[in-house]
Each structure stands twice: as structure tokens, then as C-alpha cells.
């Protein structure tokens, strides 16, 4: 019985560096031949000599077999091509003499690292008048033959006359052949057969070195690596041995007339190239890689360009947006005022939006100090460590721009110990921002009407605070180059610093007043309870209007009552009106704050009450000036100190030296 040869492609997974020049085909202590067949690693004979059980070789009677694959006989193993030639069974009509009987040959390599090689094997049908199908799952392949009156020995091709061949699918792991289409015997008298065969060892009707094909029980099949991509290691052209073993390659010849394919680095060179199954696609794969890399680079460049362009556009839009806000928030008006008075240029700092966002933790709700009619005040910390108050005004229209810029201009020129100092502003945001020094101890309103005992408001303390407020307003009215009217004096606009000094704040409705101005306004502004009735009726605001509002604050300090009491009715609801009625009725001592009665004599308290009554006169011309008010308060306070200094020192944060300093305001 003749045997046919076939290729079995094996995936070698082992790779290792070869450093020495001794050619080694098998692991130490293992045989590298069986009969006339070389057995190179990863194949091996015996335990511990092979890579895994799929590569185990049994050597029986000098003939190698693969026990893991149905004991197939190994004819040769080629590491360079990653192939193994083995004998496998073939099917023919020699096994049956009954016409139209059916045989099925099935070969299954599923689960092994081997596949049938499409490159080396062909599905072949031999004999005339036959049609045979090879099945692989849902895939079918096959061919048919016709008869011609000539003997098999004269056939020189296999294109359908007495013999046909066809290719097999890629990645073929298993197949079956149905012989129902084979003729029991063709007219040429030989057996009809169907098989996979190594095309290099088969020509029409014959096998190389095997004579004429007759009723053979064996045919050849190719295998290729399955289910994963593999790589091949090889020795250089001047070496021999197994590249899958350390020190396996040996230089056995000189490089000779190498024209470039032989590249020897040192004593040897090892290359790693893709599995041969992928070589048929190398050109298209290379082109695909080039195109893929080119497209990727192109996409990256385009993406980077688009992103850079986007950033430029965003920066341009942001710049224009800030410029638009700057103009809308009164920046042009501020520039005009600075142009008119060059001294304002160095007195007003323009902060950026980014600086103030960082300072307030992006205007976190936890940073809010208070809200008012003009906007919201946040606590912030600048990059230099200064703690500041940042006033975020409400969205303003053009009619309110002058009011805001007016506050900036006024505060930038004021330099008084009892006036909150303006540090700068920001006009490039949606709403304008003012940055001023942070005053830590809250408002006078909170200390008068709150329940905290941390800072007791003794009579001397109240007189000092009233004197400081009056001194600051007198400075604004008469000591500046152009008189400044605050227009919204109230206890919530009086802040206390860390030494509990009074600081006049919130100049949102303030105005410069020239000598020739009539001081008329089209809209009365102020806070109900503090508003001058004369200003309310005539819309004419004067320095005496600030005096009236201060009179209400002075009554607050004297009585401890709120400027408007919802618990009272009629004319007693207004503190100023209620106070004036008690003065007329001679009962003013009944409404003096009980917390200060014990600290002052009746004469001192009545002196303060009489001063407040003059400030609240319904006729503005009969009211004193703030300078006169400040002088009168200083006189009252100086007269009061000797009789109560010990008590006041015990209940306040000031020492005698500080008291004397404050008296000199």
C-alpha cells in the first residue's frame, strides 16, 4: 500500500534569545532524531523534551508518531516553514464494491494548535465520473471529474478530466468527505478516491516516489495555527539549530557572497517575522498599516489644529466679551473721570475676573457676608494673602452705571480711618465688582439689636462709635476737595473692625456736589426709617439729609430700638417720630436703653437726646452740620469719661491710651 505525504503547519509559541554558537535541536538529554527524521524543539521525544503534549513525539521502531493527533506518522518537521509532513488516511471506492454506497471520512483538529494548510494542500478527486464534497460546518467545497478514454498514467494535469483539485478554506480545523458520489471503478480500471494531499508531492494520478495511485489508504493534509496570531523565530542564513532553544543556533558557514539578505550582527542574527499564513496578505497589510498610520496622524493633526483654533476663537470671544462688559459696566466713564483727574489713575486698581473668582472660590455660597439692595458681598482672599470683601453688584442698566462708577471714584479718593478703604474694582465681568478691605466684626445694627455679649455696648462705647461716625461724615461733607454726601446712612452701613472702630461703608448712592448744583434728583433713594422727610417731599438732597439719617442712628444707639417697629402702630412705628414725641412729653428717659442708663448721669443722657432731637428737626436749615455734631459728641464724651472710665475699660477692648487717641478724632 502506497502512502501519500502532507503538510501539517504548527504554531510555535516559544521564543528565546540565542547567544552561543552551538547548534542544538533538542533539549539537553533528549534525542533529536527518530530514524531518518529530525525532531527539533518544540517537538520532543520523551517526557520533558517537548513544549507541551501537542508537540510530544513517540519513536516506535525508528518511526516517529504524534500521539496527541491520532498517532499520525511524521515524515518530516520543518521549523523554517513551520510545517510537518504526516501520513493520513484517505477514502476511496476500493473499500466498497456496492454502487452508490456511502462512506464518510471525518478529520477533526479542533482544540489543537494545528490547522490544515491552505497554502500547501489541495482537495483532490481522482477517477473519472466522480463528484465529491468536502464539508466544514456550513462551508462546502468540492469538485467533479469527467471520463476520457486514456489511461491514468498518461494524465499530466488535474483540471477535471479523470482528476480535479480545488483549494480549501482558510483556518480549516476539521472536515468530512462523503463518498456517495464516487464510482466504484472508473473505465480506466482504477479506484476512485478523494483526499487532501500535499500538492508538491502529487501530480495527476501519481505521488512522488510512490508510483501510480491505486487504492491507497493514505493521503496528505496541511495544518496551520488556529485561533490566534503566531510569530516565527528562525536562525540566520549562516546558522543551523532550533531558534526556540537558548543557544540553539550555530554558525555553520561563512556569509560568503551575501548580497544583502544575510545580515550578521556579531556572530549571529535572529529575526522574528509574521506567521506564514499572514504573508499572503503582507502587501495589503503593509498598505493598510501605512494608510492607517497616515490617517491616524492626519486625524491627530486635524484634531490638534481644530482644538488650537477652538482655543484661539474662545480666547478671542472671551476677550471681546470682557471688553463689552467693561464698556457696559462703566469702564469708559471711569476712564473719562481718570482723564479729567489724573490722581485717580493710581488710586483705583483694576482686578481681573479670574483673580476674583479664585479669591471667592468661584463665588461659593459659604463665602457670602451679606446681601443688600445694591448687591451681594463675598469674603475672599487675594493671592498675596489679603482678606477682602468683594461686592458683586446686581445686573445694572445704563441708568445705574454712573451710580456704580461714582462709588468707585468717591472711595478711591477717601482716606479716613473711619471710612472703608476701596482696594479696586473689576469691570470685565457680567456684573461689576468692588474690592474693599475686609471689616471682620460685622455691622453696628447686629451689635445693637443682637443678643451677643462678646462686645457689650456701654455708654462710653456708644458715644465713641457715634463720634467716629460723625467725624467721618464731617470729613466727607467739608474736608474733601468736593463735598461728598453719603445719602444712605444707617446702622447696617456702619461696620466694626477688629478693634471695634466704626467704619462707614456702602457709598452706592453717594454723590459729588459742586457749589452750583441744586442737588435735585428724579428718584428719591434711601432706606425707610432713616430717610429725611424734607428730602422725601422736595427730592432735594443736602448735607442736612445725611444729618437726619445720622440722628436716627444716634437714637438707635441711645434707645436700642429698631428704626421701624412692626409691633407698634401709627406714628409710634417710626423710631424718629416716637422719639420726638417722648421728648415733647418729657418721657424720653423711659425709652433709653436699660443697658446704658446705669453708666451715665441724667444730664449726659439728656445731652445726647437733645443733640439727636436737633438732628431730627423737620426743617433741615435748623439742623446742625455734621462738623458741629461731631464737636458736640466729643464734648459730651470727654465729660463722661472721668466718671465711668473704670467700668468702660472693664467691659471693652480699649485701654486708656486708645480712649485718648479716639477722643482726638
TILUM-55981 format. One line per 10 residues: number of its first residue (from 1); for each residue y, z, x of C-alpha. Coordinates in steps of 0.25 Angstrom, whole numbers, padded with zeros to 4 digits, m for minus. Layout:
N
NUM) Y Z X; ... .
This chain:
665
1) 0000 0000 0000; 0013 m0004 0006; 0025 0005 0006; 0040 0002 0004; 0052 0009 0011; 0064 0014 0004; 0077 0021 0008; 0080 0036 0004; 0095 0040 0006; 0096 0054 0010 .
11) 0109 0062 0009; 0110 0071 0022; 0119 0083 0019; 0119 0089 0033; 0130 0086 0043; 0132 0093 0057; 0139 0090 0070; 0131 0084 0081; 0135 0089 0095; 0123 0087 0104 .
21) 0117 0074 0109; 0102 0077 0106; 0097 0069 0094; 0090 0078 0084; 0083 0072 0071; 0077 0085 0066; 0080 0100 0066; 0074 0108 0078; 0059 0110 0077; 0058 0099 0067 .
31) 0051 0085 0069; 0060 0073 0067; 0049 0063 0065; 0037 0061 0056; 0028 0049 0060; 0037 0038 0063; 0049 0043 0054; 0061 0051 0060; 0064 0063 0051; 0079 0066 0054 .
41) 0086 0079 0049; 0090 0082 0038; 0075 0077 0035; 0065 0086 0042; 0050 0089 0043; 0046 0103 0040; 0053 0116 0036; 0068 0118 0041; 0069 0104 0046; 0076 0097 0035 .
51) 0089 0099 0028; 0083 0102 0014; 0070 0100 0007; 0074 0086 0002; 0074 0082 0017; 0060 0088 0020; 0050 0078 0026; 0035 0080 0027; 0028 0074 0038; 0013 0071 0034 .
61) 0005 0062 0043; 0017 0057 0050; 0023 0052 0037; 0036 0059 0032; 0038 0062 0017; 0049 0068 0009; 0042 0079 0001; 0055 0082 m0008; 0055 0068 m0013; 0041 0065 m0018 .
71) 0035 0065 m0004; 0041 0051 m0001; 0037 0045 0012; 0048 0044 0022; 0049 0031 0030; 0062 0033 0038; 0074 0042 0037; 0088 0036 0042; 0099 0046 0044; 0109 0035 0046 .
81) 0107 0029 0033; 0103 0042 0026; 0090 0035 0021; 0075 0038 0020; 0065 0027 0018; 0053 0032 0010; 0041 0027 0002; 0042 0028 m0013; 0032 0023 m0024; 0035 0010 m0031 .
91) 0029 0005 m0044; 0022 m0008 m0047; 0013 m0014 m0057; 0002 m0012 m0047; 0000 0002 m0053; m0004 m0004 m0067; m0011 m0017 m0072; m0007 m0015 m0086; 0005 m0025 m0090; 0017 m0019 m0096 .
101) 0012 m0005 m0092; 0024 0004 m0087; 0026 0013 m0075; 0038 0021 m0071; 0041 0025 m0057; 0052 0036 m0056; 0058 0042 m0043; 0068 0054 m0044; 0076 0059 m0033; 0085 0068 m0042 .
111) 0089 0081 m0035; 0086 0076 m0021; 0097 0071 m0011; 0091 0057 m0011; 0095 0045 m0019; 0089 0030 m0020; 0098 0022 m0011; 0104 0010 m0018; 0108 0004 m0005; 0094 0003 0001 .
121) 0085 0002 m0011; 0083 m0009 m0022; 0075 m0008 m0035; 0065 m0019 m0033; 0055 m0026 m0043; 0044 m0034 m0037; 0035 m0044 m0044; 0039 m0055 m0054; 0042 m0054 m0069; 0046 m0039 m0068 .
131) 0057 m0031 m0073; 0058 m0016 m0069; 0069 m0006 m0072; 0073 0006 m0063; 0079 0017 m0071; 0089 0028 m0067; 0093 0037 m0078; 0102 0027 m0087; 0103 0017 m0076; 0093 0005 m0076 .
141) 0091 m0005 m0065; 0080 m0015 m0063; 0077 m0030 m0060; 0067 m0041 m0065; 0059 m0052 m0058; 0054 m0066 m0062; 0042 m0073 m0056; 0041 m0085 m0047; 0029 m0092 m0042; 0029 m0087 m0028 .
151) 0022 m0076 m0020; 0029 m0063 m0017; 0028 m0066 m0002; 0038 m0077 m0003; 0049 m0069 m0010; 0061 m0067 m0001; 0070 m0061 m0011; 0071 m0051 m0023; 0080 m0057 m0033; 0072 m0058 m0046 .
161) 0060 m0067 m0042; 0048 m0059 m0041; 0057 m0047 m0035; 0070 m0041 m0039; 0079 m0030 m0034; 0091 m0022 m0039; 0100 m0011 m0034; 0098 0004 m0038; 0109 0013 m0043; 0117 0022 m0034 .
171) 0113 0036 m0033; 0099 0033 m0039; 0091 0046 m0039; 0079 0043 m0048; 0074 0030 m0054; 0062 0025 m0062; 0055 0012 m0063; 0048 0007 m0075; 0037 m0004 m0072; 0035 m0009 m0086 .
181) 0042 m0022 m0082; 0032 m0025 m0070; 0022 m0036 m0071; 0008 m0031 m0067; 0007 m0043 m0058; 0016 m0054 m0055; 0012 m0068 m0054; 0012 m0066 m0039; 0001 m0056 m0040; 0009 m0044 m0034 .
191) 0012 m0031 m0041; 0026 m0030 m0048; 0033 m0018 m0043; 0047 m0010 m0044; 0053 m0001 m0034; 0065 0004 m0026; 0064 m0002 m0012; 0072 m0002 0001; 0078 m0016 0001; 0078 m0016 0016 .
201) 0062 m0015 0017; 0060 m0024 0005; 0061 m0039 0003; 0055 m0047 m0009; 0041 m0043 m0011; 0039 m0036 0003; 0042 m0024 0011; 0046 m0024 0025; 0034 m0021 0033; 0025 m0019 0021 .
211) 0020 m0032 0017; 0020 m0038 0004; 0024 m0029 m0008; 0011 m0027 m0016; 0009 m0015 m0026; 0016 m0006 m0017; 0017 0009 m0021; 0029 0012 m0013; 0044 0007 m0013; 0057 0011 m0007 .
221) 0069 0018 m0013; 0083 0022 m0007; 0089 0036 m0009; 0104 0040 m0008; 0111 0054 m0008; 0112 0059 m0022; 0123 0067 m0030; 0133 0070 m0018; 0140 0063 m0007; 0134 0064 0007 .
231) 0138 0061 0021; 0130 0055 0032; 0131 0060 0047; 0126 0051 0058; 0125 0051 0073; 0134 0041 0081; 0129 0027 0084; 0125 0033 0098; 0117 0045 0093; 0104 0048 0086 .
241) 0098 0060 0079; 0101 0067 0066; 0116 0070 0063; 0112 0081 0053; 0108 0090 0064; 0116 0097 0075; 0115 0089 0088; 0106 0079 0081; 0113 0066 0087; 0111 0061 0101 .
251) 0118 0050 0109; 0107 0040 0112; 0114 0028 0116; 0128 0024 0122; 0139 0020 0114; 0138 0006 0120; 0146 m0005 0115; 0151 0002 0103; 0162 m0006 0096; 0167 0006 0088 .
261) 0157 0011 0079; 0151 0020 0089; 0161 0031 0091; 0156 0042 0101; 0164 0055 0101; 0159 0063 0113; 0144 0062 0113; 0143 0058 0098; 0149 0055 0085; 0145 0059 0071 .
271) 0151 0053 0059; 0150 0056 0044; 0151 0045 0034; 0149 0044 0019; 0135 0043 0013; 0130 0028 0014; 0129 0028 m0001; 0145 0028 m0001; 0146 0018 0010; 0145 0006 0000 .
281) 0157 0012 m0007; 0165 0015 0006; 0175 0003 0005; 0178 0006 m0009; 0178 0021 m0006; 0187 0019 0006; 0197 0011 m0002; 0196 0021 m0013; 0199 0032 m0003; 0211 0024 0003 .
291) 0216 0021 m0011; 0214 0036 m0016; 0221 0041 m0004; 0233 0031 m0005; 0234 0034 m0020; 0234 0049 m0017; 0244 0048 m0006; 0253 0039 m0015; 0251 0049 m0027; 0255 0060 m0018 .
301) 0267 0053 m0012; 0272 0049 m0026; 0269 0063 m0032; 0277 0069 m0020; 0288 0059 m0022; 0289 0062 m0037; 0289 0077 m0034; 0300 0075 m0024; 0308 0066 m0033; 0306 0076 m0044 .
311) 0311 0088 m0036; 0323 0079 m0032; 0326 0076 m0046; 0324 0090 m0050; 0334 0095 m0040; 0344 0085 m0044; 0343 0089 m0058; 0344 0103 m0055; 0356 0101 m0046; 0363 0093 m0057 .
321) 0358 0104 m0067; 0365 0115 m0059; 0377 0106 m0057; 0378 0104 m0072; 0376 0119 m0075; 0387 0122 m0064; 0397 0114 m0071; 0393 0119 m0085; 0394 0134 m0081; 0408 0133 m0076 .
331) 0406 0129 m0061; 0417 0118 m0062; 0426 0129 m0068; 0422 0139 m0057; 0425 0128 m0046; 0439 0125 m0052; 0442 0140 m0052; 0438 0141 m0038; 0446 0129 m0034; 0458 0136 m0041 .
341) 0455 0149 m0033; 0448 0147 m0020; 0446 0162 m0019; 0435 0161 m0030; 0426 0152 m0021; 0422 0163 m0012; 0421 0173 m0023; 0411 0166 m0032; 0396 0164 m0027; 0388 0153 m0034 .
351) 0374 0157 m0035; 0362 0147 m0037; 0353 0147 m0049; 0341 0149 m0040; 0347 0161 m0033; 0350 0168 m0047; 0336 0164 m0053; 0329 0171 m0041; 0338 0183 m0042; 0335 0185 m0056 .
361) 0320 0182 m0055; 0324 0169 m0064; 0331 0178 m0074; 0320 0187 m0077; 0322 0195 m0090; 0319 0208 m0081; 0332 0205 m0073; 0341 0206 m0086; 0352 0216 m0084; 0359 0213 m0098 .
371) 0363 0203 m0108; 0377 0201 m0114; 0386 0191 m0121; 0388 0183 m0108; 0374 0182 m0103; 0363 0190 m0096; 0363 0198 m0083; 0352 0198 m0074; 0349 0207 m0062; 0346 0198 m0049 .
381) 0344 0199 m0034; 0350 0189 m0025; 0343 0184 m0012; 0352 0193 m0004; 0347 0206 m0012; 0359 0208 m0020; 0357 0213 m0034; 0365 0205 m0044; 0368 0203 m0059; 0367 0189 m0064 .
391) 0373 0186 m0077; 0367 0174 m0084; 0377 0169 m0094; 0373 0163 m0107; 0374 0148 m0108; 0388 0145 m0109; 0396 0133 m0115; 0409 0127 m0109; 0418 0137 m0116; 0411 0148 m0109 .
401) 0411 0143 m0095; 0425 0147 m0092; 0421 0161 m0096; 0410 0162 m0086; 0417 0156 m0075; 0429 0165 m0078; 0419 0177 m0076; 0415 0171 m0062; 0429 0169 m0058; 0434 0183 m0062 .
411) 0423 0191 m0056; 0423 0183 m0043; 0438 0188 m0041; 0436 0202 m0045; 0433 0212 m0034; 0433 0226 m0040; 0423 0238 m0039; 0422 0239 m0054; 0420 0225 m0057; 0406 0218 m0056 .
421) 0407 0208 m0044; 0403 0194 m0046; 0394 0188 m0035; 0393 0174 m0040; 0388 0165 m0051; 0379 0153 m0054; 0383 0141 m0062; 0372 0131 m0059; 0362 0138 m0070; 0362 0135 m0085 .
431) 0370 0147 m0088; 0380 0153 m0078; 0376 0165 m0070; 0385 0176 m0064; 0380 0185 m0052; 0387 0198 m0050; 0384 0211 m0043; 0373 0220 m0050; 0378 0233 m0056; 0366 0242 m0057 .
441) 0370 0253 m0067; 0371 0246 m0080; 0383 0246 m0090; 0393 0256 m0094; 0388 0254 m0108; 0374 0258 m0104; 0379 0271 m0098; 0388 0275 m0109; 0378 0273 m0120; 0365 0274 m0114 .
451) 0357 0287 m0112; 0355 0287 m0097; 0358 0300 m0090; 0357 0293 m0076; 0372 0291 m0076; 0380 0301 m0084; 0393 0296 m0089; 0402 0309 m0086; 0417 0308 m0090; 0421 0306 m0075 .
461) 0411 0294 m0074; 0416 0288 m0087; 0430 0290 m0082; 0427 0283 m0069; 0420 0271 m0075; 0432 0269 m0085; 0441 0270 m0073; 0433 0260 m0065; 0433 0250 m0077; 0448 0252 m0080 .
471) 0450 0249 m0065; 0442 0236 m0065; 0449 0231 m0077; 0463 0235 m0072; 0459 0227 m0059; 0455 0215 m0067; 0468 0215 m0076; 0478 0218 m0065; 0473 0217 m0051; 0467 0203 m0051 .
481) 0476 0191 m0048; 0474 0186 m0062; 0471 0197 m0073; 0456 0197 m0078; 0453 0202 m0092; 0438 0206 m0094; 0438 0205 m0109; 0425 0211 m0111; 0426 0226 m0106; 0414 0234 m0112 .
491) 0405 0245 m0107; 0393 0235 m0105; 0402 0227 m0095; 0404 0239 m0087; 0393 0241 m0076; 0390 0253 m0067; 0386 0250 m0053; 0377 0259 m0044; 0388 0269 m0042; 0391 0268 m0057 .
501) 0404 0261 m0055; 0409 0253 m0066; 0409 0238 m0065; 0416 0229 m0075; 0407 0217 m0078; 0405 0204 m0086; 0418 0196 m0085; 0413 0185 m0094; 0425 0185 m0103; 0435 0189 m0093 .
511) 0448 0180 m0091; 0459 0178 m0080; 0472 0180 m0087; 0485 0173 m0082; 0498 0178 m0085; 0502 0167 m0094; 0489 0167 m0102; 0489 0172 m0117; 0475 0178 m0116; 0471 0171 m0129 .
521) 0456 0168 m0131; 0450 0159 m0142; 0438 0168 m0143; 0438 0184 m0143; 0428 0189 m0133; 0423 0203 m0130; 0414 0214 m0135; 0415 0220 m0149; 0419 0235 m0147; 0427 0232 m0135 .
531) 0436 0221 m0140; 0451 0222 m0140; 0455 0221 m0155; 0468 0215 m0151; 0461 0204 m0143; 0451 0202 m0155; 0463 0200 m0164; 0472 0191 m0155; 0462 0185 m0146; 0472 0189 m0135 .
541) 0465 0196 m0123; 0473 0204 m0114; 0471 0215 m0103; 0472 0225 m0114; 0460 0219 m0121; 0452 0224 m0109; 0459 0238 m0110; 0454 0239 m0124; 0440 0236 m0120; 0441 0246 m0109 .
551) 0446 0256 m0119; 0433 0254 m0127; 0424 0257 m0114; 0433 0269 m0111; 0430 0274 m0125; 0415 0271 m0123; 0415 0280 m0110; 0423 0291 m0118; 0414 0292 m0130; 0401 0286 m0126 .
561) 0400 0277 m0139; 0398 0263 m0140; 0409 0253 m0143; 0403 0249 m0156; 0395 0259 m0164; 0386 0253 m0175; 0383 0267 m0180; 0398 0269 m0185; 0405 0261 m0195; 0419 0255 m0197 .
571) 0430 0258 m0187; 0421 0268 m0180; 0411 0258 m0176; 0421 0253 m0165; 0422 0263 m0154; 0436 0260 m0151; 0440 0261 m0165; 0432 0274 m0167; 0438 0280 m0154; 0453 0277 m0158 .
581) 0450 0283 m0172; 0445 0296 m0165; 0458 0296 m0156; 0467 0295 m0169; 0459 0306 m0176; 0459 0315 m0164; 0444 0316 m0163; 0442 0308 m0150; 0435 0319 m0143; 0424 0319 m0154 .
591) 0419 0305 m0148; 0420 0308 m0133; 0406 0307 m0127; 0400 0321 m0126; 0394 0318 m0112; 0408 0318 m0106; 0416 0328 m0115; 0412 0340 m0106; 0416 0333 m0093; 0431 0331 m0097 .
601) 0442 0338 m0104; 0448 0334 m0117; 0461 0329 m0110; 0453 0320 m0101; 0445 0314 m0112; 0457 0312 m0121; 0464 0305 m0110; 0453 0295 m0109; 0452 0294 m0124; 0467 0291 m0125 .
611) 0466 0280 m0114; 0455 0274 m0122; 0464 0274 m0134; 0475 0267 m0127; 0465 0256 m0122; 0460 0254 m0136; 0474 0253 m0142; 0474 0241 m0153; 0487 0236 m0147; 0484 0230 m0133 .
621) 0498 0232 m0128; 0497 0247 m0130; 0484 0248 m0121; 0485 0252 m0106; 0482 0242 m0095; 0469 0244 m0088; 0476 0248 m0076; 0483 0259 m0084; 0469 0263 m0090; 0463 0264 m0076 .
631) 0474 0272 m0071; 0473 0282 m0083; 0458 0283 m0082; 0460 0286 m0067; 0469 0297 m0070; 0460 0303 m0081; 0448 0303 m0072; 0456 0309 m0060; 0460 0320 m0069; 0446 0322 m0074 .
641) 0438 0322 m0060; 0442 0336 m0055; 0437 0343 m0068; 0423 0336 m0068; 0420 0331 m0055; 0409 0340 m0052; 0402 0337 m0065; 0404 0322 m0064; 0399 0322 m0049; 0386 0329 m0054 .
651) 0384 0318 m0065; 0388 0305 m0058; 0384 0297 m0045; 0398 0298 m0039; 0403 0309 m0029; 0417 0314 m0027; 0421 0303 m0017; 0416 0292 m0027; 0424 0298 m0038; 0437 0298 m0030 .
661) 0434 0284 m0026; 0433 0279 m0041; 0446 0287 m0044; 0453 0278 m0035; 0450 0265 m0042 .
